[in-house]
Amino acid sequence: MTVDILREVLGWCAVINMGLLLFSAIFVVLLRGPISRIHAKMFNLDESDLSLAYFQYLAQYKIAIIVFNIIPYFALRIVG
């Protein structure tokens, strides 16, 4: 695998993951009530705790995208 192919793969992975993050954030914001009720019943949690869990999920996913996709992509752009 060449550096150019790896750079292209990382770029597309970043684009796909950012799209999934955007979709998840919109989904959680628009449908928070029904989703919270379903998850509260499924996992026996308070609905107030789920807001924090959703925020942590989105924040950790964003950090993972940055660390595993975007930073390596830019590092390869600089090197190549």
C-alpha positions as CSV (number, residue, x, y, z in Angstrom):
1,M,0.0,0.0,0.0
2,T,1.4,3.3,-1.0
3,V,1.3,6.5,1.0
4,D,-1.1,8.1,-1.5
5,I,-3.6,5.2,-1.1
6,L,-3.4,5.3,2.7
7,R,-3.9,9.1,2.7
8,E,-6.9,8.7,0.4
9,V,-8.4,5.9,2.6
10,L,-7.9,8.0,5.8
11,G,-9.5,11.0,4.1
12,W,-12.6,9.0,3.1
13,C,-12.8,7.4,6.5
14,A,-12.8,10.9,8.1
15,V,-15.6,12.1,5.7
16,I,-17.7,9.0,6.4
17,N,-17.2,9.2,10.2
18,M,-17.9,12.9,10.3
19,G,-21.2,12.3,8.4
20,L,-22.1,9.6,10.9
21,L,-21.3,11.9,13.8
22,L,-23.5,14.6,12.3
23,F,-26.3,12.2,11.7
24,S,-26.1,10.9,15.2
25,A,-26.0,14.4,16.7
26,I,-29.0,15.5,14.7
27,F,-30.9,12.2,15.6
28,V,-30.2,12.7,19.3
29,V,-31.2,16.3,19.3
30,L,-34.4,15.9,17.3
31,L,-35.6,12.7,18.9
32,R,-34.2,13.0,22.4
33,G,-37.5,12.3,24.2
34,P,-38.5,9.1,22.5
35,I,-35.0,7.8,22.5
36,S,-34.5,8.6,26.2
37,R,-37.7,6.8,27.1
38,I,-36.7,3.7,25.2
39,H,-33.1,3.6,26.5
40,A,-34.3,4.3,30.1
41,K,-36.6,1.3,29.9
42,M,-34.0,-1.0,28.2
43,F,-31.1,-0.2,30.5
44,N,-33.0,0.7,33.7
45,L,-31.6,4.2,33.8
46,D,-32.9,7.7,34.7
47,E,-33.7,9.9,31.7
48,S,-31.5,12.6,33.2
49,D,-28.5,10.3,33.2
50,L,-29.0,9.5,29.5
51,S,-28.4,13.2,28.5
52,L,-24.9,13.0,29.9
53,A,-24.4,9.6,28.3
54,Y,-25.4,10.9,24.9
55,F,-23.1,13.9,25.3
56,Q,-20.2,11.7,26.3
57,Y,-20.9,9.3,23.4
58,L,-20.8,12.2,20.8
59,A,-17.7,13.8,22.4
60,Q,-15.7,10.5,22.6
61,Y,-16.7,9.6,19.0
62,K,-15.5,13.1,17.8
63,I,-12.2,12.7,19.6
64,A,-11.7,9.2,18.1
65,I,-12.3,10.6,14.6
66,I,-9.8,13.3,15.2
67,V,-7.1,11.0,16.6
68,F,-7.5,8.0,14.3
69,N,-8.6,9.7,11.0
70,I,-7.9,13.4,10.8
71,I,-4.5,13.7,12.5
72,P,-3.0,10.8,10.5
73,Y,-4.4,12.2,7.3
74,F,-2.8,15.6,7.8
75,A,0.5,13.9,8.9
76,L,0.6,12.0,5.6
77,R,-0.3,15.2,3.7
78,I,2.7,16.9,5.3
79,V,5.1,14.0,4.7
80,G,3.9,13.3,1.2
